[in-house]
């Protein structure tokens, strides 16, 4: 971790540990503290776990960054439920109104709703192809606008937001003056103009006067041709960050904290930091998420995935094959991501695909009692972490920061040893790149 400034260090790591329920079943790397901590659910019985993961902004095809994030959280959910025995309530939102959706719909000459429904359907098809189970609930932003308006009204009433020309903005200075910490996840990025501008969107108003440069939109006055909903401040639409805060509150939060909040590492600031501020402003409390989990960056052959670099790969292209990379089975992709710690960088390359394919083939051989063609194996079942028996070594690994690489590497080593082959080592990947994206 890079050295933090004195001001940032004063904010970072302020976390209230939940009540102990000894002994803990799980230790988790918590992005709030950037350290491994014991996991204790909020549920007094210790059985129910609430988990919210930021879902897609449905304006374009889902790419490999999305695949990594949602496959990893599918695995985490299965470990919590099928290995550790928790009753998991998993909510993932769908952002179906947003600056990117509006801009793309105008480019194509269709309504934002039509565009969002098209790409939402294709996203769900991609998740099905990857063997990702549906969340317990998938709320759309457009289905929760009245709740979002009410949430914003409460923030204004509590003195944490202000209206300007039909839009409403979060008041970061007032938030700090009342004893709250802004930027808990990434205090070193607070004030980063590029990240803050990206969080406000391409259609952000340039006519208002912010009280503080860190302030961000909760409610946006709509321009001609944009979707609108009624509000006390006039016709408008939700800002990006507010949607998750309101949907968490009305699905699994209900005035208190949730257990786990997840997403790609690129969402830490400003999105997740702004979410935390909004939720604390709404409930007048100090902690609304007990554990944050972020999937690491994804690279394509060592480089950041980017359309400008011409290495941008959609999920469908990855399954079918593109740019010299052979098409991969869903099982191979799942195992490939599990060969790397979920919060570490991952390189999508021939080497990693080969290692994952070999892991699957050898596991299939062991399950079937002999060597068979990989095409004869049920890919989804074979790749599911839930299909691994919850023996002691798996329990020990998954209880240690939800470690999926260790049991898979041990399985590789055992199978190679049985056949008298050399056991290769998959080197850790440390380069930075692109994560889930929006």
C-alpha positions as CSV (number, residue, x, y, z in Angstrom):
1,X,0.0,0.0,0.0
2,X,1.3,3.4,-0.9
3,X,2.1,5.8,1.9
4,X,-0.8,7.9,2.8
5,X,-0.8,11.6,3.6
6,X,-1.3,12.6,7.2
7,X,-4.9,13.7,6.4
8,X,-5.6,10.5,4.5
9,X,-4.1,8.3,7.2
10,X,-6.4,9.9,9.8
11,X,-9.4,8.7,7.8
12,X,-8.2,5.3,6.6
13,X,-9.0,2.1,8.5
14,X,-11.7,3.4,10.9
15,X,-13.7,0.3,11.3
16,X,-16.0,-1.0,14.0
17,X,-15.5,-4.8,14.3
18,X,-18.9,-6.7,14.5
19,X,-19.7,-8.6,17.7
20,X,-17.7,-11.8,18.0
21,X,-19.3,-15.2,17.5
22,X,-16.4,-17.4,18.3
23,X,-14.9,-19.2,16.6
24,X,-15.1,-17.4,13.2
25,X,-15.8,-19.7,10.2
26,X,-14.1,-17.3,7.9
27,X,-11.3,-14.7,7.7
28,X,-11.8,-12.1,5.0
29,X,-9.6,-9.4,3.4
30,X,-11.5,-6.3,4.2
31,X,-10.9,-3.4,1.8
32,X,-12.0,-1.0,4.5
33,X,-8.9,-1.9,6.6
34,X,-6.8,-3.4,3.9
35,X,-6.1,-6.3,6.2
36,X,-7.4,-9.8,6.9
37,X,-10.0,-9.8,9.7
38,X,-12.4,-12.4,11.2
39,X,-15.8,-12.5,9.6
40,X,-18.9,-12.3,11.9
41,X,-22.3,-11.9,10.3
42,X,-24.8,-9.3,11.7
43,X,-27.4,-11.9,12.1
44,X,-27.6,-12.8,15.9
45,X,-27.9,-16.5,15.0
46,X,-24.7,-16.2,12.9
47,X,-26.4,-18.0,10.0
48,X,-27.7,-15.3,7.6
49,X,-25.3,-13.3,5.5
50,X,-26.3,-10.2,3.4
51,X,-24.2,-9.4,0.3
52,X,-24.6,-6.6,-2.2
53,X,-22.6,-6.5,-5.4
54,X,-22.7,-3.6,-7.8
55,X,-24.1,-4.8,-11.1
56,X,-23.7,-3.8,-14.7
57,X,-24.5,-0.5,-16.4
58,X,-26.4,-2.0,-19.3
59,X,-25.3,0.1,-22.4
60,X,-22.9,-2.3,-24.1
61,X,-21.7,-5.9,-24.3
62,X,-20.3,-7.4,-21.0
63,X,-16.5,-7.9,-21.2
64,X,-14.0,-10.1,-19.5
65,X,-13.7,-7.7,-16.6
66,X,-17.4,-8.3,-15.9
67,X,-16.8,-12.0,-16.3
68,X,-14.1,-12.0,-13.6
69,X,-16.1,-9.9,-11.1
70,X,-19.3,-11.9,-11.4
71,X,-17.7,-15.3,-11.6
72,X,-15.6,-14.5,-8.5
73,X,-18.6,-13.4,-6.5
74,X,-20.6,-16.4,-7.7
75,X,-17.7,-18.5,-6.2
76,X,-17.7,-16.5,-3.0
77,X,-21.4,-17.0,-2.7
78,X,-21.1,-20.7,-3.2
79,X,-18.3,-21.0,-0.6
80,X,-20.3,-19.0,1.9
81,X,-23.4,-21.1,1.2
82,X,-22.3,-24.6,0.2
83,X,-19.0,-24.9,2.1
84,X,-19.5,-22.8,5.2
85,X,-23.2,-23.3,5.5
86,X,-24.4,-19.7,5.6
87,X,-27.9,-18.6,4.4
88,X,-26.8,-16.0,1.8
89,X,-29.0,-13.2,0.6
90,X,-27.3,-11.9,-2.5
91,X,-28.5,-8.7,-4.2
92,X,-27.0,-7.3,-7.4
93,X,-28.5,-4.2,-9.0
94,X,-28.9,-3.3,-12.7
95,X,-28.2,0.3,-13.6
96,X,-30.7,0.9,-16.4
97,X,-30.6,4.8,-16.4
98,X,-27.3,6.5,-16.6
99,X,-25.3,9.1,-18.6
100,X,-23.7,6.3,-20.6
101,X,-27.1,4.7,-21.5
102,X,-28.5,8.1,-22.5
103,X,-25.5,8.9,-24.7
104,X,-25.5,5.5,-26.4
105,X,-29.3,5.5,-27.0
106,X,-29.0,8.9,-28.6
107,X,-26.2,7.6,-30.9
108,X,-28.4,4.7,-31.9
109,X,-31.7,6.6,-32.2
110,X,-33.6,4.5,-29.7
111,X,-35.0,5.1,-26.2
112,X,-32.8,4.6,-23.1
113,X,-35.2,2.0,-21.9
114,X,-35.0,0.0,-25.1
115,X,-31.2,0.1,-25.1
116,X,-31.1,-1.0,-21.4
117,X,-33.5,-3.9,-21.9
118,X,-31.5,-5.1,-24.9
119,X,-28.2,-5.2,-23.1
120,X,-29.6,-6.4,-19.8
121,X,-31.0,-9.5,-21.6
122,X,-27.6,-10.1,-23.3
123,X,-25.8,-9.7,-20.0
124,X,-28.1,-12.3,-18.3
125,X,-27.4,-14.6,-21.3
126,X,-23.7,-14.2,-20.8
127,X,-24.0,-15.0,-17.0
128,X,-26.1,-18.1,-17.8
129,X,-23.4,-19.2,-20.3
130,X,-20.8,-18.8,-17.6
131,X,-22.8,-20.8,-15.1
132,X,-23.3,-17.9,-12.8
133,X,-26.3,-18.3,-10.5
134,X,-28.9,-15.6,-10.4
135,X,-28.7,-13.4,-7.3
136,X,-31.5,-13.5,-4.7
137,X,-32.7,-10.2,-6.2
138,X,-31.7,-8.0,-9.1
139,X,-33.4,-4.6,-8.6
140,X,-33.3,-2.1,-11.5
141,X,-32.8,1.6,-10.8
142,X,-35.9,2.6,-12.7
143,X,-38.0,0.4,-10.3
144,X,-36.7,2.3,-7.3
145,X,-36.9,5.9,-8.2
146,X,-39.5,6.8,-5.6
147,X,-37.3,5.2,-2.9
148,X,-34.3,7.1,-4.3
149,X,-36.2,10.4,-4.1
150,X,-37.2,9.6,-0.5
151,X,-33.5,8.7,0.3
152,X,-32.3,12.0,-1.1
153,X,-35.0,13.9,0.8
154,X,-33.7,12.4,4.1
155,X,-30.1,13.4,3.3
156,X,-31.3,17.0,2.7
157,X,-33.3,16.9,5.9
158,X,-30.4,15.6,7.9
159,X,-28.2,18.5,6.6
160,X,-26.0,16.5,4.3
161,X,-27.2,17.7,0.9
162,X,-28.3,20.9,-0.9
163,X,-30.4,21.8,-4.0
164,X,-29.1,23.9,-6.8
165,X,-31.2,24.7,-9.9
166,X,-33.2,21.5,-9.7
167,X,-30.3,19.2,-8.9
168,X,-29.2,18.0,-5.4
169,X,-25.6,17.6,-4.3
170,X,-24.0,15.8,-1.4
171,X,-22.4,18.3,1.0
172,X,-19.0,16.7,1.9
173,X,-17.9,19.6,4.1
174,X,-21.0,19.4,6.2
175,X,-20.5,15.6,6.4
176,X,-17.0,16.0,7.8
177,X,-18.1,18.9,10.1
178,X,-20.6,16.5,11.8
179,X,-17.8,14.0,12.6
180,X,-18.0,11.7,9.6
181,X,-15.0,10.5,7.5
182,X,-15.2,11.0,3.8
183,X,-13.1,8.7,1.6
184,X,-12.7,5.7,4.0
185,X,-11.8,3.2,1.2
186,X,-9.4,5.4,-0.8
187,X,-8.5,8.6,1.1
188,X,-5.5,9.0,-1.1
189,X,-7.8,9.5,-4.1
190,X,-10.0,12.2,-2.6
191,X,-9.7,15.3,-4.7
192,X,-8.6,13.3,-7.9
193,X,-10.4,15.5,-10.5
194,X,-10.3,12.8,-13.2
195,X,-11.9,10.1,-11.0
196,X,-14.5,12.6,-9.6
197,X,-15.4,13.8,-13.1
198,X,-15.8,10.2,-14.3
199,X,-18.1,9.5,-11.4
200,X,-20.3,12.5,-12.3
201,X,-20.8,11.3,-15.9
202,X,-20.5,12.8,-19.3
203,X,-23.8,14.7,-19.0
204,X,-22.9,16.4,-15.7
205,X,-24.2,20.0,-15.4
206,X,-21.6,22.7,-15.7
207,X,-23.9,25.5,-14.5
208,X,-24.1,24.9,-10.8
209,X,-21.7,26.2,-8.1
210,X,-20.5,23.4,-5.8
211,X,-19.9,24.3,-2.2
212,X,-16.9,22.0,-2.3
213,X,-15.1,20.4,-5.2
214,X,-15.7,17.0,-3.7
215,X,-19.5,17.3,-3.7
216,X,-21.3,15.0,-6.1
217,X,-24.8,14.7,-7.6
218,X,-27.5,12.8,-5.8
219,X,-30.3,14.0,-8.1
220,X,-29.8,15.4,-11.6
221,X,-32.2,17.9,-13.2
222,X,-33.0,16.4,-16.6
223,X,-32.2,18.1,-19.9
224,X,-34.4,17.9,-22.9
225,X,-34.6,14.3,-24.3
226,X,-33.5,12.7,-21.1
227,X,-35.6,10.4,-18.9
228,X,-37.4,12.2,-16.1
229,X,-39.2,11.5,-12.9
230,X,-41.0,13.9,-10.5
231,X,-39.3,15.1,-7.4
232,X,-39.6,17.9,-4.9
233,X,-36.8,19.7,-6.8
234,X,-38.4,19.3,-10.2
235,X,-38.2,16.7,-13.0
236,X,-35.0,14.8,-13.0
237,X,-33.2,11.4,-12.6
238,X,-31.0,9.8,-10.0
239,X,-27.2,10.3,-9.8
240,X,-25.1,7.2,-10.2
241,X,-23.9,6.7,-6.6
242,X,-27.3,7.2,-4.9
243,X,-28.9,4.2,-6.6
244,X,-27.0,1.6,-4.8
245,X,-27.4,3.3,-1.4
246,X,-31.2,3.4,-1.8
247,X,-31.5,-0.1,-3.1
248,X,-29.4,-1.5,-0.3
249,X,-31.6,0.2,2.2
250,X,-34.8,-1.1,0.7
251,X,-33.7,-4.7,0.0
252,X,-31.3,-5.8,2.7
253,X,-30.2,-2.8,4.8
254,X,-33.5,-1.7,6.5
255,X,-31.8,1.0,8.6
256,X,-28.8,-1.0,9.6
257,X,-25.5,-2.2,8.2
258,X,-25.0,-5.1,5.7
259,X,-22.4,-7.8,5.9
260,X,-20.6,-7.7,2.6
261,X,-20.5,-5.1,-0.2
262,X,-18.6,-6.0,-3.3
263,X,-17.6,-4.9,-6.8
264,X,-14.5,-4.4,-9.0
265,X,-11.5,-2.5,-7.6
266,X,-12.2,0.4,-10.0
267,X,-15.4,1.2,-8.0
268,X,-13.6,1.9,-4.7
269,X,-13.4,5.6,-5.4
270,X,-15.5,7.5,-6.0
271,X,-18.4,5.1,-6.2
272,X,-18.1,3.1,-3.1
273,X,-16.7,5.9,-1.0
274,X,-19.6,8.1,-2.0
275,X,-22.1,5.3,-1.2
276,X,-20.7,5.0,2.3
277,X,-21.1,8.8,2.8
278,X,-24.7,8.7,1.5
279,X,-25.7,5.8,3.7
280,X,-24.1,7.3,6.8
281,X,-25.9,10.6,6.0
282,X,-29.2,8.8,5.6
283,X,-29.1,6.9,8.8
284,X,-27.0,9.3,10.9
285,X,-24.6,6.4,11.8
286,X,-20.9,5.7,11.4
287,X,-20.8,2.3,9.7
288,X,-23.2,0.9,7.1
289,X,-21.0,-1.9,5.6
290,X,-19.0,-4.2,7.7
291,X,-16.8,-5.8,5.0
292,X,-15.9,-4.6,1.6
293,X,-14.6,-7.1,-1.1
294,X,-13.1,-5.9,-4.4
295,X,-12.0,-8.1,-7.3
296,X,-8.6,-7.2,-8.7
297,X,-7.7,-5.8,-12.1
298,X,-7.8,-7.9,-15.2
299,X,-5.1,-7.7,-17.9
300,X,-5.1,-9.2,-21.4
301,X,-1.7,-10.7,-22.1
302,X,-0.1,-8.3,-19.6
303,X,-1.8,-5.1,-20.8
304,X,-4.7,-3.1,-19.5
305,X,-7.9,-4.1,-21.4
306,X,-8.9,-1.2,-23.6
307,X,-10.6,-0.6,-26.9
308,X,-7.8,1.8,-27.8
309,X,-5.3,-1.0,-27.4
310,X,-7.5,-3.3,-29.5
311,X,-7.5,-6.0,-26.8
312,X,-11.0,-5.4,-25.5
313,X,-12.7,-8.8,-25.3
314,X,-16.4,-9.4,-24.6
315,X,-17.6,-12.5,-22.8
316,X,-19.0,-13.9,-26.0
317,X,-15.8,-13.3,-27.9
318,X,-13.8,-15.1,-25.2
319,X,-16.1,-18.1,-25.3
320,X,-15.9,-18.3,-29.1
321,X,-12.3,-17.2,-29.6
322,X,-10.8,-13.9,-30.8
323,X,-7.5,-12.3,-31.7
324,X,-5.4,-15.4,-31.6
325,X,-6.9,-16.7,-28.3
326,X,-8.8,-19.9,-28.7
327,X,-12.4,-20.0,-27.4
328,X,-12.5,-21.2,-23.8
329,X,-15.1,-23.3,-22.0
330,X,-17.0,-21.6,-19.2
331,X,-15.5,-24.1,-16.8
332,X,-12.0,-23.1,-17.9
333,X,-12.7,-19.4,-17.4
334,X,-14.1,-20.1,-13.9
335,X,-11.1,-22.1,-12.9
336,X,-8.7,-19.6,-14.4
337,X,-10.0,-16.9,-12.2
338,X,-10.0,-19.2,-9.2
339,X,-6.3,-19.9,-9.8
340,X,-5.6,-16.3,-8.7
341,X,-6.7,-14.7,-5.4
342,X,-10.0,-12.9,-6.1
343,X,-8.6,-9.5,-5.0
344,X,-5.3,-9.9,-6.9
345,X,-4.5,-8.8,-10.5
346,X,-5.2,-11.5,-13.1
347,X,-3.7,-11.9,-16.5
348,X,-5.9,-13.5,-19.2
349,X,-3.4,-15.2,-21.4
350,X,-2.6,-18.5,-23.2
351,X,-0.6,-19.6,-20.2
352,X,-3.4,-19.0,-17.7
353,X,-6.1,-20.5,-20.0
354,X,-3.9,-23.6,-20.5
355,X,-3.3,-24.0,-16.7
356,X,-7.0,-23.7,-16.1
357,X,-8.0,-26.2,-18.8
358,X,-5.5,-28.7,-17.5
359,X,-6.9,-28.3,-13.9
360,X,-10.3,-29.0,-15.2
361,X,-9.4,-32.0,-17.3
362,X,-7.4,-33.6,-14.5
363,X,-10.2,-33.0,-12.0
364,X,-12.7,-34.5,-14.6
365,X,-10.5,-37.6,-14.9
366,X,-10.4,-38.0,-11.2
367,X,-14.1,-37.6,-10.8
368,X,-14.9,-40.1,-13.6
369,X,-12.3,-42.6,-12.6
370,X,-10.2,-42.4,-15.7
371,X,-9.0,-40.1,-18.4
372,X,-11.7,-38.8,-20.8
373,X,-12.1,-36.1,-23.4
374,X,-12.8,-32.8,-21.7
375,X,-15.7,-32.3,-24.1
376,X,-17.6,-35.2,-22.5
377,X,-17.7,-33.5,-19.1
378,X,-20.5,-31.3,-17.7
379,X,-18.6,-28.0,-17.7
380,X,-20.8,-26.0,-15.4
381,X,-21.0,-28.7,-12.7
382,X,-17.3,-29.6,-13.1
383,X,-16.2,-26.0,-12.7
384,X,-18.5,-25.1,-9.8
385,X,-16.7,-24.5,-6.6
386,X,-19.8,-25.9,-5.0
387,X,-19.0,-29.3,-6.5
388,X,-15.8,-29.6,-4.6
389,X,-16.2,-31.6,-1.5
390,X,-16.0,-29.5,1.6
391,X,-13.1,-31.5,3.1
392,X,-10.8,-30.2,5.7
393,X,-8.2,-28.7,3.2
394,X,-10.9,-26.8,1.2
395,X,-12.5,-25.6,4.4
396,X,-9.1,-24.4,5.7
397,X,-8.3,-22.6,2.5
398,X,-11.6,-20.9,1.9
399,X,-11.9,-19.9,5.6
400,X,-8.5,-18.1,5.1
401,X,-9.5,-15.1,3.1
402,X,-11.7,-17.2,0.8
403,X,-8.6,-18.6,-0.8
404,X,-9.5,-20.5,-4.0
405,X,-6.0,-20.8,-5.6
406,X,-4.6,-23.0,-2.8
407,X,-7.0,-26.0,-3.2
408,X,-6.8,-25.8,-7.0
409,X,-3.0,-25.7,-7.0
410,X,-2.9,-28.7,-4.6
411,X,-5.2,-30.6,-6.9
412,X,-2.9,-29.9,-9.8
413,X,0.1,-31.0,-7.9
414,X,-1.5,-34.3,-6.7
415,X,-2.7,-35.2,-10.2
416,X,0.7,-34.4,-11.8
417,X,2.5,-36.4,-9.1
418,X,0.3,-39.4,-9.7
419,X,1.4,-39.3,-13.4
420,X,5.0,-38.7,-12.6
421,X,5.0,-35.3,-14.1
422,X,6.9,-32.1,-13.1
423,X,4.7,-29.7,-11.0
424,X,4.8,-26.2,-12.5
425,X,4.2,-23.1,-10.5
426,X,1.8,-20.4,-11.6
427,X,3.6,-17.2,-10.7
428,X,1.7,-14.5,-8.8
429,X,0.6,-11.6,-11.0
430,X,1.3,-8.1,-9.7
431,X,0.8,-5.8,-12.7
432,X,-2.1,-3.4,-12.6
433,X,-4.8,-3.2,-15.3
434,X,-8.5,-2.9,-15.9
435,X,-11.2,-4.3,-13.5
436,X,-14.9,-4.8,-13.9
437,X,-15.7,-1.4,-15.5
438,X,-19.2,-0.1,-15.6
